[in-house]
Amino acid sequence: MTRALIIGAPRSGSGKTSVTIGLLRAFARRGLRVRGVKSGPDYIDPGFHHAATGRAGLNLDSWAMEPDLVAQLLGQAAEDADLLLIESAMGLFDGIAGGEGRTGAAADLARLLGIPVLLVLDVSGQSQTAAAVAIGFRHYDPDVRMAGVVLNRAGSERHVRLSTAAIEDTGMSVVGAVLRNSELSLPERHLGLVQASEHPAIQGHIDRLADVMETSLDLDAILSLTVELPASTGSTQAHLPPPGQRIAIASDAAFTFLYPHLGSHWRAVGAELVPFSPLADEAPPADCDVCWIPGGYPELHAERIAAADRFRQGLARFAAEKPVHGECGGYMVLGERLEDAEGVSHAMTGLLSHATSFARRKMNLGYRQATLLADGPMGVAGQVIRGHEFHYASVSDPGTDEAFATIADGTGQPIGRSGGRRGQVTGTFFHAIARVTQ
Protein backbone atom coordinates (compact mmCIF):
# COMPACT_ATOMS: atom_id res chain seq x y z
CA MET A 1 0.00 0.00 0.00
CA THR A 2 1.32 3.44 -0.94
CA ARG A 3 1.65 6.09 1.75
CA ALA A 4 1.52 9.87 1.26
CA LEU A 5 2.30 13.18 2.91
CA ILE A 6 1.82 16.81 1.86
CA ILE A 7 4.70 19.24 2.39
CA GLY A 8 3.34 22.76 2.86
CA ALA A 9 4.44 26.18 4.05
CA PRO A 10 3.00 29.62 4.84
CA ARG A 11 4.31 31.17 1.61
CA SER A 12 6.52 30.77 -1.43
CA GLY A 13 10.21 31.02 -0.63
CA SER A 14 9.96 29.13 2.67
CA GLY A 15 12.30 26.41 1.42
CA LYS A 16 9.73 23.64 0.93
CA THR A 17 11.12 22.74 -2.52
CA SER A 18 14.62 22.11 -1.14
CA VAL A 19 13.17 20.14 1.78
CA THR A 20 10.98 18.09 -0.58
CA ILE A 21 13.80 17.30 -3.02
CA GLY A 22 16.15 16.36 -0.19
CA LEU A 23 13.55 14.10 1.42
CA LEU A 24 12.75 12.42 -1.90
CA ARG A 25 16.40 11.45 -2.37
CA ALA A 26 16.89 10.56 1.31
CA PHE A 27 13.96 8.14 1.29
CA ALA A 28 15.05 6.72 -2.07
CA ARG A 29 18.44 5.96 -0.49
CA ARG A 30 16.56 3.80 2.00
CA GLY A 31 15.29 1.66 -0.85
CA LEU A 32 11.80 3.11 -0.95
CA ARG A 33 10.12 3.65 -4.29
CA VAL A 34 9.42 7.37 -3.98
CA ARG A 35 7.56 9.77 -6.28
CA GLY A 36 7.19 13.53 -6.04
CA VAL A 37 3.92 15.32 -6.80
CA LYS A 38 3.43 19.08 -7.20
CA SER A 39 0.17 20.86 -6.48
CA GLY A 40 -0.76 23.55 -8.97
CA PRO A 41 0.45 24.45 -12.47
CA ASP A 42 4.22 24.27 -11.96
CA TYR A 43 6.45 22.86 -14.71
CA ILE A 44 9.77 23.27 -12.94
CA ASP A 45 9.51 21.32 -9.68
CA PRO A 46 8.32 18.00 -11.21
CA GLY A 47 11.61 17.94 -13.15
CA PHE A 48 13.55 18.16 -9.89
CA HIS A 49 11.31 15.50 -8.35
CA HIS A 50 12.11 13.23 -11.32
CA ALA A 51 15.82 13.92 -10.98
CA ALA A 52 15.70 13.09 -7.26
CA THR A 53 13.80 9.81 -7.60
CA GLY A 54 14.14 8.51 -11.15
CA ARG A 55 10.34 8.46 -11.37
CA ALA A 56 8.33 10.89 -13.47
CA GLY A 57 6.83 13.81 -11.58
CA LEU A 58 3.15 14.71 -11.55
CA ASN A 59 0.99 17.81 -11.16
CA LEU A 60 -2.30 17.68 -9.27
CA ASP A 61 -4.47 20.78 -9.52
CA SER A 62 -7.78 20.98 -7.67
CA TRP A 63 -9.02 23.92 -9.77
CA ALA A 64 -8.05 22.75 -13.25
CA MET A 65 -8.73 19.05 -12.67
CA GLU A 66 -12.06 17.58 -11.68
CA PRO A 67 -11.91 15.54 -8.44
CA ASP A 68 -12.29 12.26 -10.36
CA LEU A 69 -9.23 13.08 -12.45
CA VAL A 70 -7.21 14.04 -9.37
CA ALA A 71 -8.07 10.68 -7.82
CA GLN A 72 -7.25 8.78 -11.01
CA LEU A 73 -3.87 10.47 -11.44
CA LEU A 74 -2.94 9.93 -7.81
CA GLY A 75 -3.91 6.27 -8.03
CA GLN A 76 -1.86 5.86 -11.16
CA ALA A 77 1.15 7.55 -9.53
CA ALA A 78 0.86 5.18 -6.56
CA GLU A 79 0.97 2.02 -8.67
CA ASP A 80 4.78 1.78 -8.64
CA ALA A 81 5.56 3.79 -5.50
CA ASP A 82 5.81 3.14 -1.78
CA LEU A 83 5.72 6.82 -0.85
CA LEU A 84 4.28 9.97 -2.45
CA LEU A 85 5.47 13.37 -1.23
CA ILE A 86 3.12 16.10 -2.44
CA GLU A 87 4.72 19.55 -2.53
CA SER A 88 2.42 22.53 -2.11
CA ALA A 89 2.57 25.51 -4.43
CA MET A 90 2.83 28.93 -2.74
CA GLY A 91 1.22 28.92 0.72
CA LEU A 92 -0.72 25.83 1.74
CA PHE A 93 -4.11 27.59 1.66
CA ASP A 94 -3.39 29.96 -1.24
CA GLY A 95 -5.84 29.61 -4.12
CA ILE A 96 -8.73 31.35 -5.83
CA ALA A 97 -12.49 31.58 -5.29
CA GLY A 98 -13.19 28.57 -7.47
CA GLY A 99 -15.81 26.89 -5.32
CA GLU A 100 -15.65 24.33 -2.53
CA GLY A 101 -12.62 22.09 -2.97
CA ARG A 102 -11.72 23.75 -6.29
CA THR A 103 -9.44 26.61 -5.22
CA GLY A 104 -6.18 25.22 -6.59
CA ALA A 105 -4.63 25.21 -3.10
CA ALA A 106 -2.82 22.15 -1.78
CA ALA A 107 -5.20 22.30 1.19
CA ASP A 108 -7.91 21.06 -1.17
CA LEU A 109 -5.91 17.88 -1.75
CA ALA A 110 -5.48 17.42 2.00
CA ARG A 111 -9.26 17.59 2.47
CA LEU A 112 -10.19 15.54 -0.58
CA LEU A 113 -7.70 12.74 0.02
CA GLY A 114 -7.28 12.86 3.81
CA ILE A 115 -3.53 13.40 3.57
CA PRO A 116 -1.82 15.16 6.51
CA VAL A 117 0.61 18.06 6.15
CA LEU A 118 4.25 18.42 7.16
CA LEU A 119 4.59 22.18 7.71
CA VAL A 120 7.88 23.83 6.71
CA LEU A 121 8.41 27.03 8.71
CA ASP A 122 11.10 29.54 7.76
CA VAL A 123 12.03 30.71 11.27
CA SER A 124 14.65 33.26 10.23
CA GLY A 125 14.04 36.49 12.16
CA GLN A 126 11.80 34.85 14.76
CA SER A 127 11.82 32.14 17.42
CA GLN A 128 8.84 31.69 19.77
CA THR A 129 6.66 33.56 17.28
CA ALA A 130 6.92 30.50 15.04
CA ALA A 131 4.58 28.77 17.50
CA ALA A 132 1.89 31.36 16.80
CA VAL A 133 2.20 30.64 13.09
CA ALA A 134 2.03 26.90 13.70
CA ILE A 135 -1.06 27.29 15.91
CA GLY A 136 -2.74 29.33 13.20
CA PHE A 137 -2.17 26.55 10.67
CA ARG A 138 -3.36 23.92 13.12
CA HIS A 139 -6.72 25.62 13.73
CA TYR A 140 -7.41 27.49 10.48
CA ASP A 141 -9.19 24.52 8.89
CA PRO A 142 -10.06 21.48 11.05
CA ASP A 143 -10.28 19.31 7.90
CA VAL A 144 -6.61 19.96 7.06
CA ARG A 145 -4.45 18.16 9.60
CA MET A 146 -0.99 19.46 10.52
CA ALA A 147 0.99 16.32 11.33
CA GLY A 148 4.38 17.85 12.12
CA VAL A 149 6.71 20.80 11.66
CA VAL A 150 10.13 21.27 10.06
CA LEU A 151 12.06 24.37 11.12
CA ASN A 152 13.97 25.85 8.19
CA ARG A 153 16.75 28.45 8.01
CA ALA A 154 17.40 28.40 11.74
CA GLY A 155 20.35 30.54 12.78
CA SER A 156 21.83 28.43 15.58
CA GLU A 157 21.20 25.49 17.88
CA ARG A 158 19.89 27.93 20.50
CA HIS A 159 17.48 29.30 17.90
CA VAL A 160 16.32 25.74 17.22
CA ARG A 161 15.75 25.03 20.93
CA LEU A 162 13.69 28.18 21.48
CA SER A 163 11.49 27.63 18.43
CA THR A 164 11.06 23.91 19.07
CA ALA A 165 10.10 24.35 22.71
CA ALA A 166 7.49 26.99 21.87
CA ILE A 167 5.90 24.87 19.14
CA GLU A 168 5.93 21.62 21.09
CA ASP A 169 4.34 23.37 24.07
CA THR A 170 1.27 23.77 21.82
CA GLY A 171 1.10 20.01 21.26
CA MET A 172 2.60 19.99 17.76
CA SER A 173 5.58 17.82 16.89
CA VAL A 174 8.84 19.26 15.48
CA VAL A 175 10.59 16.58 13.41
CA GLY A 176 13.83 18.48 12.87
CA ALA A 177 15.49 21.72 11.90
CA VAL A 178 17.61 22.80 8.94
CA LEU A 179 20.20 25.47 9.69
CA ARG A 180 20.61 28.46 7.41
CA ASN A 181 22.84 27.54 4.44
CA SER A 182 22.91 29.55 1.20
CA GLU A 183 24.37 26.56 -0.67
CA LEU A 184 21.05 24.72 -0.33
CA SER A 185 19.17 27.24 -2.49
CA LEU A 186 18.34 26.32 -6.06
CA PRO A 187 19.55 28.73 -8.76
CA GLU A 188 17.06 31.04 -10.45
CA ARG A 189 16.63 32.48 -13.93
CA HIS A 190 14.48 35.10 -15.63
CA LEU A 191 11.22 33.12 -15.35
CA GLY A 192 11.95 31.35 -12.08
CA LEU A 193 14.03 28.35 -11.14
CA VAL A 194 16.50 26.77 -13.53
CA GLN A 195 15.06 23.51 -14.85
CA ALA A 196 16.59 20.31 -13.57
CA SER A 197 17.85 19.45 -17.07
CA GLU A 198 19.77 22.75 -17.19
CA HIS A 199 21.49 22.39 -13.82
CA PRO A 200 25.17 21.57 -14.52
CA ALA A 201 25.56 19.38 -11.43
CA ILE A 202 22.01 18.49 -10.47
CA GLN A 203 22.74 15.08 -8.94
CA GLY A 204 25.47 16.43 -6.68
CA HIS A 205 23.18 19.22 -5.51
CA ILE A 206 20.35 16.79 -4.74
CA ASP A 207 22.77 14.56 -2.84
CA ARG A 208 23.84 17.53 -0.70
CA LEU A 209 20.19 18.30 0.06
CA ALA A 210 19.60 14.66 1.01
CA ASP A 211 22.68 14.67 3.26
CA VAL A 212 21.30 17.69 5.12
CA MET A 213 17.84 16.16 5.51
CA GLU A 214 19.33 12.90 6.82
CA THR A 215 21.36 14.69 9.48
CA SER A 216 18.84 17.42 10.35
CA LEU A 217 15.45 15.69 10.27
CA ASP A 218 14.03 12.57 11.89
CA LEU A 219 13.17 10.51 8.81
CA ASP A 220 11.52 7.75 10.84
CA ALA A 221 9.26 10.30 12.50
CA ILE A 222 8.36 11.77 9.12
CA LEU A 223 7.48 8.32 7.78
CA SER A 224 5.25 7.78 10.79
CA LEU A 225 3.25 10.88 9.80
CA THR A 226 2.31 9.46 6.39
CA VAL A 227 -1.03 7.79 5.71
CA GLU A 228 -2.11 5.00 3.41
CA LEU A 229 -3.84 6.15 0.26
CA PRO A 230 -7.29 4.72 -0.37
CA ALA A 231 -7.88 2.66 -3.48
CA SER A 232 -8.38 4.86 -6.55
CA THR A 233 -11.93 5.37 -7.74
CA GLY A 234 -11.17 8.12 -10.25
CA SER A 235 -11.96 8.55 -13.91
CA THR A 236 -10.00 9.52 -17.03
CA GLN A 237 -12.98 11.29 -18.60
CA ALA A 238 -11.58 14.80 -18.02
CA HIS A 239 -8.16 14.00 -19.48
CA LEU A 240 -7.14 16.01 -22.51
CA PRO A 241 -7.21 13.38 -25.29
CA PRO A 242 -4.17 12.98 -27.54
CA PRO A 243 -4.28 15.39 -30.50
CA GLY A 244 -3.28 12.57 -32.86
CA GLN A 245 -1.99 9.03 -33.12
CA ARG A 246 1.63 9.99 -33.89
CA ILE A 247 2.43 13.33 -32.29
CA ALA A 248 5.52 15.24 -33.42
CA ILE A 249 6.52 17.19 -30.32
CA ALA A 250 9.17 19.91 -30.20
CA SER A 251 11.58 18.95 -27.44
CA ASP A 252 14.85 20.69 -26.62
CA ALA A 253 16.17 23.51 -24.42
CA ALA A 254 13.70 25.96 -25.99
CA PHE A 255 10.60 23.75 -25.74
CA THR A 256 10.22 21.79 -22.51
CA PHE A 257 6.89 22.61 -20.88
CA LEU A 258 4.68 19.58 -21.42
CA TYR A 259 2.81 18.50 -18.31
CA PRO A 260 3.85 14.96 -17.27
CA HIS A 261 0.24 13.83 -16.93
CA LEU A 262 -0.51 14.78 -20.55
CA GLY A 263 2.35 12.85 -22.10
CA SER A 264 1.68 9.89 -19.81
CA HIS A 265 -2.01 9.75 -20.69
CA TRP A 266 -1.41 10.15 -24.41
CA ARG A 267 0.99 7.21 -24.37
CA ALA A 268 -1.34 5.16 -22.16
CA VAL A 269 -4.17 5.37 -24.70
CA GLY A 270 -1.92 4.35 -27.58
CA ALA A 271 -0.51 7.58 -29.00
CA GLU A 272 3.17 7.86 -29.87
CA LEU A 273 5.16 11.00 -29.01
CA VAL A 274 7.93 11.59 -31.57
CA PRO A 275 10.38 14.28 -30.40
CA PHE A 276 12.20 16.64 -32.73
CA SER A 277 14.47 19.61 -32.03
CA PRO A 278 13.95 22.99 -33.67
CA LEU A 279 17.27 24.12 -32.16
CA ALA A 280 18.98 21.27 -34.01
CA ASP A 281 17.21 22.51 -37.17
CA GLU A 282 14.95 19.46 -37.31
CA ALA A 283 11.48 19.51 -38.87
CA PRO A 284 8.52 17.54 -37.52
CA PRO A 285 8.66 14.01 -38.99
CA ALA A 286 6.44 13.76 -42.04
CA ASP A 287 4.94 10.43 -40.91
CA CYS A 288 3.33 12.09 -37.88
CA ASP A 289 -0.28 13.27 -38.07
CA VAL A 290 -0.08 16.31 -35.77
CA CYS A 291 2.63 18.65 -34.46
CA TRP A 292 2.62 20.07 -30.91
CA ILE A 293 5.05 22.85 -29.95
CA PRO A 294 4.99 23.29 -26.17
CA GLY A 295 6.09 26.24 -24.10
CA GLY A 296 9.61 26.93 -22.94
CA TYR A 297 12.19 29.62 -23.49
CA PRO A 298 12.26 30.45 -27.22
CA GLU A 299 13.17 34.06 -26.39
CA LEU A 300 16.57 32.81 -25.20
CA HIS A 301 17.15 31.02 -28.50
CA ALA A 302 15.39 33.32 -30.96
CA GLU A 303 18.45 33.86 -33.15
CA ARG A 304 19.02 30.11 -33.56
CA ILE A 305 15.35 29.49 -34.30
CA ALA A 306 15.34 32.26 -36.89
CA ALA A 307 18.35 30.65 -38.59
CA ALA A 308 16.88 27.11 -38.51
CA ASP A 309 15.75 27.02 -42.15
CA ARG A 310 15.08 23.26 -42.29
CA PHE A 311 12.86 23.52 -39.23
CA ARG A 312 10.91 26.51 -40.53
CA GLN A 313 10.47 25.14 -44.06
CA GLY A 314 9.65 21.63 -42.83
CA LEU A 315 7.08 22.97 -40.36
CA ALA A 316 5.44 24.97 -43.16
CA ARG A 317 5.19 21.84 -45.34
CA PHE A 318 3.76 19.89 -42.42
CA ALA A 319 1.20 22.63 -41.64
CA ALA A 320 -0.02 22.67 -45.22
CA GLU A 321 -1.49 19.21 -44.71
CA LYS A 322 -1.74 18.50 -40.99
CA PRO A 323 -2.59 20.30 -37.73
CA VAL A 324 0.05 22.26 -35.80
CA HIS A 325 -0.57 23.70 -32.32
CA GLY A 326 1.68 25.92 -30.21
CA GLU A 327 1.34 26.73 -26.50
CA CYS A 328 2.93 29.86 -25.02
CA GLY A 329 6.53 29.66 -26.32
CA GLY A 330 5.24 27.55 -29.20
CA TYR A 331 2.69 30.23 -29.96
CA MET A 332 5.45 32.85 -30.06
CA VAL A 333 7.40 30.78 -32.60
CA LEU A 334 4.34 30.31 -34.82
CA GLY A 335 4.07 34.09 -35.25
CA GLU A 336 5.80 36.42 -37.70
CA ARG A 337 8.37 37.90 -35.32
CA LEU A 338 9.77 37.56 -31.81
CA GLU A 339 11.51 40.49 -30.14
CA ASP A 340 14.06 39.34 -27.57
CA ALA A 341 14.99 41.01 -24.27
CA GLU A 342 17.53 43.28 -25.99
CA GLY A 343 14.89 44.56 -28.41
CA VAL A 344 16.25 42.64 -31.41
CA SER A 345 13.50 41.35 -33.69
CA HIS A 346 13.85 37.82 -35.12
CA ALA A 347 11.79 36.28 -37.91
CA MET A 348 9.80 33.27 -36.75
CA THR A 349 7.82 30.72 -38.77
CA GLY A 350 5.05 33.10 -39.93
CA LEU A 351 2.39 30.39 -39.82
CA LEU A 352 0.31 32.84 -37.80
CA SER A 353 0.32 36.60 -38.33
CA HIS A 354 0.93 37.96 -34.82
CA ALA A 355 4.21 39.21 -33.33
CA THR A 356 5.42 38.94 -29.74
CA SER A 357 7.93 40.82 -27.63
CA PHE A 358 9.96 39.86 -24.60
CA ALA A 359 11.49 43.34 -24.42
CA ARG A 360 8.22 44.80 -23.15
CA ARG A 361 8.03 42.61 -20.06
CA LYS A 362 4.72 42.25 -18.28
CA MET A 363 3.81 39.27 -16.13
CA ASN A 364 0.67 37.43 -17.17
CA LEU A 365 -0.13 34.83 -14.54
CA GLY A 366 -3.29 33.04 -13.56
CA TYR A 367 -5.79 30.26 -14.14
CA ARG A 368 -7.67 30.36 -17.42
CA GLN A 369 -10.84 28.70 -18.68
CA ALA A 370 -10.88 28.50 -22.47
CA THR A 371 -13.81 27.81 -24.77
CA LEU A 372 -12.59 26.60 -28.18
CA LEU A 373 -13.96 28.50 -31.15
CA ALA A 374 -13.29 25.80 -33.77
CA ASP A 375 -12.39 22.13 -34.06
CA GLY A 376 -8.67 21.47 -33.72
CA PRO A 377 -5.95 19.41 -32.03
CA MET A 378 -7.16 20.37 -28.54
CA GLY A 379 -10.80 19.48 -29.07
CA VAL A 380 -14.04 20.45 -30.81
CA ALA A 381 -15.68 23.86 -30.97
CA GLY A 382 -17.42 24.68 -27.71
CA GLN A 383 -15.20 22.39 -25.62
CA VAL A 384 -14.18 24.03 -22.35
CA ILE A 385 -10.62 23.46 -21.17
CA ARG A 386 -9.00 24.57 -17.94
CA GLY A 387 -5.37 25.61 -17.67
CA HIS A 388 -3.25 28.66 -16.97
CA GLU A 389 -1.00 31.39 -18.35
CA PHE A 390 2.46 32.30 -17.11
CA HIS A 391 4.54 34.50 -19.38
CA TYR A 392 6.31 37.84 -19.47
CA ALA A 393 6.10 38.22 -23.25
CA SER A 394 3.32 40.27 -24.81
CA VAL A 395 1.62 40.42 -28.18
CA SER A 396 3.14 43.44 -29.93
CA ASP A 397 1.03 42.97 -33.10
CA PRO A 398 -2.23 40.98 -32.89
CA GLY A 399 -2.18 40.09 -36.59
CA THR A 400 -5.24 39.23 -38.64
CA ASP A 401 -5.97 35.58 -37.79
CA GLU A 402 -9.18 34.21 -36.33
CA ALA A 403 -9.11 33.79 -32.55
CA PHE A 404 -8.33 30.37 -31.09
CA ALA A 405 -10.59 30.60 -28.01
CA THR A 406 -12.46 32.89 -25.68
CA ILE A 407 -11.00 32.86 -22.20
CA ALA A 408 -12.07 33.72 -18.68
CA ASP A 409 -10.04 33.89 -15.50
CA GLY A 410 -10.24 31.32 -12.73
CA THR A 411 -13.32 32.93 -11.19
CA GLY A 412 -15.17 33.03 -14.51
CA GLN A 413 -14.63 36.70 -15.31
CA PRO A 414 -14.37 37.10 -19.11
CA ILE A 415 -10.99 38.19 -20.48
CA GLY A 416 -11.72 38.09 -24.20
CA ARG A 417 -10.45 36.31 -27.26
CA SER A 418 -7.11 34.53 -27.16
CA GLY A 419 -4.56 33.15 -29.59
CA GLY A 420 -4.81 32.67 -33.32
CA ARG A 421 -6.08 30.21 -35.91
CA ARG A 422 -5.23 30.04 -39.60
CA GLY A 423 -5.98 26.91 -41.62
CA GLN A 424 -4.80 23.96 -39.54
CA VAL A 425 -2.42 26.06 -37.43
CA THR A 426 -3.50 27.15 -33.94
CA GLY A 427 -1.71 28.77 -31.04
CA THR A 428 -2.26 30.52 -27.73
CA PHE A 429 -0.43 31.66 -24.59
CA PHE A 430 -2.85 29.39 -22.69
CA HIS A 431 -1.44 26.08 -21.31
CA ALA A 432 -4.05 23.31 -21.26
CA ILE A 433 -4.32 21.05 -18.21
CA ALA A 434 -7.65 19.21 -18.43
CA ARG A 435 -11.13 19.26 -19.97
CA VAL A 436 -14.37 20.25 -18.28
CA THR A 437 -16.90 17.44 -18.50
CA GLN A 438 -19.64 18.61 -16.14
Secondary structure, 3 states (H helix, E strand, C coil): CCEEEEEECCCCCCCHHHHHHHHHHHHHHCCCCEEEEEECCCCHHHHHHHHHHCCCCEEECCCCCCHHHHHHHHHHHHCCCCEEEEECCCCCCCCCCCCCCCCCCHHHHHHHHCCCEEEEEECCCCCCHHHHHHHHHHHHCCCCCEEEEEEEEECCHHHHHHHHHHHHCCCCCEEEEEECCHHHCCCEECCEECCHHHCCCHHHHHHHHHHHHHHHECHHHHHHHCEECCCCCCCCCCCCCCCCCEEEEECECCEEECCHHHHHHHHHCCCEEEEECHHHCCCCCCCCCEEEECEECHHHCHHHHHHCHHHHHHHHHHHCCCCEEEECHHHHHHCCEEECCCCCEEECCCCCCCEEECCCCCCEEEEEEEEECCCECCECCCCEEEEEEEECCEEEECCCCECCEEEEECCCCEEEEECEEECCEEEECCEEEEECCC
